[in-house]
Amino acid sequence: MALPGGTIALVFDWLPGEILYHPAGREALPRHHPDSPHARFRARPTEETLAALDTLYDLHRVVAAAGFIAVDLYDGCLLYDFERAALHVIDLDEYRTGPFANHTDRLPGSTRFMAPEEFTRGARIDQATTVFTLGRCARVLLEEIPDPLAAVIDRATRPDRADRHATVAEFVAAWDAGRLR
């Protein structure tokens, strides 16, 4: 839905599931509390977690191709339906057209998922930044990382952006190749 001033609003159907991390609220549990959605998700079979990550990565391949950069993507943006083993991405309010320059000392987001350039005024924020965040999603959400994917995640999360996959499509292609081994 288009709003005045060129603003875009996304309206979604209500979906069953639990946010993998909810930092506030009376019933919020720390990530590693055994009853938290985050801990329960990490305890799922590895193949189920990998399938959820495939969904996340397929979405971001499309989002990146449309010219958007993920900002403030973390496990609090992920709704997981434990009964259906289905992942949904919510809270898309910080995706920005890019590339762009970081005009602040720190972009919004959870430090566990943020690339170094998101803390550097004047730094270029582009698909390599999104690649870092997607790699951190795998590192944070997978209890066990299969060997073929460990190298993909390692490259995606390197501090020097020149050492990462340059685009989300390149990262997802490497991820898919690692999944096939």
N, C-alpha and C positions, 0 to 999 in steps of 0.2 A: 504494500500500500504506500503510495507517495503522499507525503505531507508537505505543507508549505515550506518554501525555502529549499526544496530539493532533498529534504530528509526522507530516508526510507524507513518504514516500519515493517517488521516481520511479525506476522500473526500465525501462531501454530495451534494445532489441535492439542488438547490435553493428552498427555501420554503417561502410562503407568511407569513407575520406576523410582529409583532413589538417586539423588545427587551423590557422586562418589566422595565429595568432600564439601561439607558445609561448615565454614569457619565460625559462624555465629548462630545464636539461637539457644533456647533452653535445652533442647535435646541433642545439640551437636556433640559429637564424640571426637576425640583426637583421631587422626588418621590410623594409627596403629592399635587402637583399642579393638579387640577381637570382634566386637559387635558392630563396629562402624562399617558403613557401606564400602569404604576404601579397603579395609582389611578383608572383608568378605569377598570383594572383587578379586583381590590378589590371591585369595585362597582357591579361586576357581581353577579348573584344569587349564594348563598353559594354552592348549589349542583354543579354548573359549576366549581367553584374553587376547590371543593373537587375532582371532576373528573380529573382536571388538576394535582392535587397533587397525585392522584392515579397513573397517568402516570409517574410522576417523581419518585415515590417510587418503582413502578414495574421495572423501568429501573435500579435503584440503587440496587435493590435486585439481579439482574443479574450481574451488574458491580462488586458488592461485592463478589458474588460467584466466579467470575473470578479472584479474588485476588487484586482488585484495591480499593484504598481509595480516596475519593473525597477531593481535595484541591482546594480552590478558587472557590467553588460553591456558587453562590449568584444569585439574581434576574437578574443580567446582563448576565447570562448564559441561560436565559429562553426566548424563542421566542414564542409568543402567537399569533395565528391566530384568531382574534376576530370574523370573519365571520363564521368560521367552529368550533369554540370553541375547538381548538386543540393546545396542548402544545408540544413544541420541545425543547430539551436540546441542546445547542450549546456551543462552547468554552470549549472543553474537554481537553485542553492542560495541565492541572495541575493534572490530575489523576495519582496516583503513585501506584506501587506495594507495598503491605504492609503486615504486619505492618512494620513501620520504626520509627526511632528516629528523633525527631526534632533537627536538627543540627544548627539551627539559633535562633535568639531571637524572630523571628516572621515569621510564614509562610505567603505566599501571600494570600490575600483575603479581603473581606469586613468584618470589625469588627462586624457588625450586625449579621453575620452568623457563626462566628468562635467560636470554643470550646476553653475553657481556656488553654488546653494543646498546642494549636497552637501558644501560646505566651510564651512558656516555653522551653528553651534550654534543650535538653536531654529527653524531655517527649516522651512517647509512643504515636504514631499516628496510629490509627487502626479503625476498624469498629465502635467502640463507638464514635469516633470523627465524622465520617460520620453521625451517628445517631443524634448527637447534631445538625449538620448543617441541616439535613432534618427536624428536629423538629423546628428549627428556620425558615425554609422556610414556614412551616405552620403558625407559629406565625406572621410572617411578611406579608404573603400574604392573610390570611383569615381576612375578616372584622369582621365576627362573628364566634366564635369557638363553635361548638355544644358540649354540655356537655360530651357525651361519649368520645370525642376525646381530651378534655381538659386535662384529666389525662394522656393520651398517650403522648401528647406534653410536659406536665410538666415533666414527667419522662425522656423523650428524651433530654431535655435541662437542666438537673441538672448539676451544676458546677462540682460535684464529679463524675468522669467517672464511678466509681464502682456502682453508683446509677442509671445509665442509662441502657437502653437495651444494651446488650453486642454485638449484631450483627444487621446488617441491616435487615436480615430475621426476627429476633425476633421483631424488631420495626414494620416492615410492617405487620406481623401477628397481633400484637396488634392494629395497625391502622385499618386493615381490620375488626377485631372483633368490634372495636368501630364504624365503618361505618355501621355495620349490626344492631346495637342496635337502 
